[in-house]
Amino acid sequence: MNQKSKKYVAFLLSSLKRNPFAGFGFLFILLLVFVAVFAPHLAHYDPKEINLSGRDEPPSAQHWMGSDRLGRDVYTRVLYGARVSLTVGVIAQGVAASIGVCLGLLAGFLRGWVDHLIMWLVNVVWAFPYLLLVLAIQLALGNRPENVFLAIGLTGWVVIARIVRGEVMSLREREFIEAARCLGLSSLRIMFRHLIPNLLPTIVVVTTLGLAHAIIAEAGLSFLGLGIQPPNPSWGNMILDGYTRIRFAWWQAVFPSLAIMLSVLSFNLLGDALSSPRTEV
């Protein structure tokens, strides 16, 4: 870790201490990771276990968040749904960041016809309706959970590419890049040795904010019946099961909705905390 990275981390930690909202987001994300990893040990029941004699039970000592229309424990399914949300965030943003950083780096540094070609591709992808593009990718790859995550990632790289391109266009005019060119370093070495380390704060911020978008995207697709398929627990398909019954079984839709709201809010708060010190380092 170089001096600039150490200074950025130190400023981030002090920012989290000063900002209670960012601190809340960071702590909730840690809780979300803990819940997702240890869900089998924290859950009371099998998330797919059907018990028709105990369906539509309100929150109680036996079912902390009640039961659904098939008698499945809502608390258990919310815990396992956290696994889906974190998985879609990591995989989708991993794919989006890999594509977006590489293309944005090439476009911003090489310029010319490379920049025009990549920006044309960005505009083409951006022109397609999001849902239509995700459906097309799913139809091409098959409607499996991992393909849902991949489809979200393949449609989310354009924002990262545009932001990285803008940052690279600014950095490529700096003195240390001119010095590297004078020393005869290749373009590839300049990009990976000198540009990417300076882009890391920006990449971290965009990826963190993108995690919130990926969680919403998966929940929306599952709500429409296009994402994670029952009986696998997902916050989106739990809301789909419960929203028509909200008048007499409100807990079936409210608790997964709260999980989505708090998760998205936490990632956004953390993203804001990460972006604030960028001008200070």
JOWOTA-V862601 format. One record per backbone hydrogen bond with DSSP energy under -1.0 kcal/mol. CO is the residue of the C=O (numbers start at 1). NH is the residue of the N-H. Records with the same first field share a line. If there is no record, write none. Layout:
BEGIN
CO = NH, NH
END
This chain:
BEGIN
2 = 6
3 = 7
4 = 8
5 = 9
6 = 10
7 = 11
8 = 12
9 = 13
10 = 14
11 = 15
12 = 16
13 = 17
14 = 18
15 = 19
19 = 23
20 = 24
21 = 25
22 = 26
23 = 27
24 = 28
25 = 29
26 = 30
27 = 31
28 = 32
29 = 33
30 = 34
31 = 35
32 = 36
33 = 37
34 = 38
38 = 42
39 = 43
46 = 49
51 = 54
57 = 67
63 = 60, 66
66 = 74
68 = 56, 71
70 = 51
72 = 68
73 = 77
74 = 78
75 = 79
76 = 80
77 = 81
78 = 82
80 = 84
81 = 85
82 = 86
83 = 87
84 = 88
85 = 89
86 = 90
87 = 91
88 = 92
89 = 93
90 = 94
91 = 95
92 = 96
93 = 97
94 = 98
95 = 99
96 = 100
97 = 101
98 = 102
99 = 103
100 = 104
101 = 105
102 = 106
103 = 107
104 = 108
105 = 109
106 = 110
107 = 111
112 = 116
113 = 117
114 = 118
115 = 119
116 = 120
117 = 121
118 = 122
119 = 123
120 = 124
121 = 125
122 = 126
123 = 127
129 = 133
130 = 134
131 = 135
132 = 136
133 = 137
134 = 138
135 = 139
136 = 140
137 = 141
138 = 142
142 = 144
144 = 148
145 = 149
146 = 150
147 = 151
148 = 152
149 = 153
150 = 154
157 = 161
158 = 162
159 = 163
160 = 164
161 = 165
162 = 166
163 = 167
164 = 168
165 = 169
166 = 170
167 = 171
168 = 172
171 = 174
174 = 178
175 = 179
176 = 180
177 = 181
178 = 182
179 = 183
180 = 185
181 = 184
186 = 190
187 = 191
188 = 192
189 = 193
190 = 194, 195
191 = 196
195 = 199
196 = 200
199 = 203
200 = 204
201 = 205
202 = 206
203 = 207
204 = 208
205 = 209
206 = 210
207 = 211
209 = 213
210 = 214
211 = 215
212 = 216
213 = 217
214 = 218
215 = 219
216 = 220
217 = 221
218 = 222
219 = 223
220 = 224
221 = 226
222 = 225
229 = 232
234 = 238
235 = 239
236 = 240
237 = 241
238 = 242
239 = 243
242 = 245
245 = 249
249 = 252
250 = 253, 254
251 = 255
253 = 257
254 = 258
255 = 259
256 = 260
257 = 261
258 = 262
259 = 263
260 = 264
261 = 265
262 = 266
263 = 267
264 = 268
265 = 269
266 = 270
267 = 271
268 = 272
269 = 273
270 = 274
271 = 275
272 = 276
275 = 278
277 = 280
END
